[in-house]
Amino acid sequence: VLGGEDDVEKRSILELTLKTAHYDVLLAGDGQQALEVLETQIPDLVLTDLMMPNLDGRQLVHRLRNTGRLQQIPI
């Protein structure tokens, strides 16, 4: 899950780089959207921006670390 990179160009570059390396990529525009994505899919890794609207990166990490099934996801 790529969460929140508000610079669309940077997010697109990250997405393309990961897809070129044969990774599946899930995108979220902010921390709240990332949590919504994580309700139905558990990724191998979460990449997040610290500065996001609605739920910032630190808050997202805190939520992940306090949600049983999401605690072990590398961030």
Buried (B, 14 or more C-beta within 10 A) or exposed (E): BBBBBEEEEEBEEBBEEBEEEEEEBBBBBBBBBBBEBBEEEEBEEBBBBEEBEBBBBEBBBEBBEEEEEBEEBEB
